[in-house]
Amino acid sequence: MSAHDRIAAPKGVPEYLPPVSSSWLAIRETLARQATLAGYGYIELPVFEETALYVRGVGESTDVVSKEMYTFTDRGGRSLTLRPEGTAGVMRSVIEHSLDRGQLPVKLWYAGPFFRAERPQHGRYRQLQQFGVEAIGSEDPALDAEVIAIADNGYRALGLTGYRLEITSLGCADCRPAYREKLVAFLEGLDLDDATRERARINPLRVLDDKRPEVIAQLTDAPLMIDHLDEACAEHFAAVRALLDAGGTASQVTYTVNPRMVRGLDYYTRTTFEFVHDGLGAQSGIGGGGRYDGLMSELGGQELSGIGFGLGLDRILLACQAEGLTPGPATALDVYVVPLGAARQRAALLVAELRRAGLRTDQGFGERGLKGAMKAADRSGAPLVVVVGERDLEAGVAQVKSMDTGDQVPVPWDDLATYLTNVIAATKEQNQ
């Protein structure tokens, strides 16, 4: 096959290869740990669902449904869609498997690829990786604060500092209609194109999210939902803010109120939030979410409230890179074993023993001399190299070399695993 015939990855689909993939995995694992510490269980979702799930659950007025979904017809004539987001799928699964009939709230986390037919650009992909949580079955403001804190604690655990949290309240089914009338009346007096007027007809709130300067200029005096909350929604939002202020979620969460925030999905109600990192340019959002009080009933389930978020793993990795952070282990290996001559069989047994002891271990392959084997050991990035030669076998020892200092010491076979484990542990502690 010639060079011009080679098959490349589809446009807009990022790939993560070593060593960057190590950071990507560490980000996902760090976020998952925060969710697990709060009692969230893992859910594995289908990569495609019936198209109707997203039309009903996400909202036909959204760009996601109207412009960005990968939809196809299968052999049975069914319309299916690659999942563009996670909440609707989680809700469908909770209803289908009656999780909402057990202990409430149902607390779940998920991670994986999602798909949107967008114009690819830096931080905006057609296959995007997300980490999300959903908590279903309670209207308690403490649950809102907990969900927000899980994300905030995850970012902190990664070492990120250059992000900010914006929150608002989008009201509920009781106070939104009156506000909607005020907003519609305001929008009718603006100079809007036909497509924007159609968006306003389906969901006028979406117009407030318009990024075009000529539209933004006309929205300066637009009525805002946060100024038209009913008493219950105002009290709920005040309670969420009080919990975040007081550190009632394990640590105080810093935030600003952004009354003009409009999330890109129609199901959000009451508490809505977004994490923004200014080091990413135009695509500055690294995660967000909110409460969705009517979504379960819209999808055929009970009248239960829920709240969740979706965090963009791709953008979080970019944020870490922007701050000079490298999550995850500094090296892919702890130990590299160099077998020489007739010591290959004994070296293979040693590699297996070290892996059982929890050390990330690899070995040299092929018939190489000491000089070539040590070059391979150096390229491996392992901080410790164990040289196993025929003389070492006779003496019952192996030579352990520190690649940082160049020091080499003989260590008895029976003590190798313990010795190497202690050295690696001490090095990690020193680097923390």
Beta strands, then each sheet from edge to edge (+ up, - down):
strand 1: 41-42
strand 2: 48-50
strand 3: 71-73
strand 4: 79-82
strand 5: 106-115
strand 6: 127-136
strand 7: 163-169
strand 8: 256-257
strand 9: 269-277
strand 10: 285-291
strand 11: 306-312
strand 12: 335-339
strand 13: 361-363
strand 14: 384-388
strand 15: 397-402
strand 16: 408-412
sheet 1: 1+ 5+ 6- 11+ 10- 9+ 7- 8-
sheet 2: 2+ 4- 3+
sheet 3: 13+ 12+ 14+ 15- 16+
end
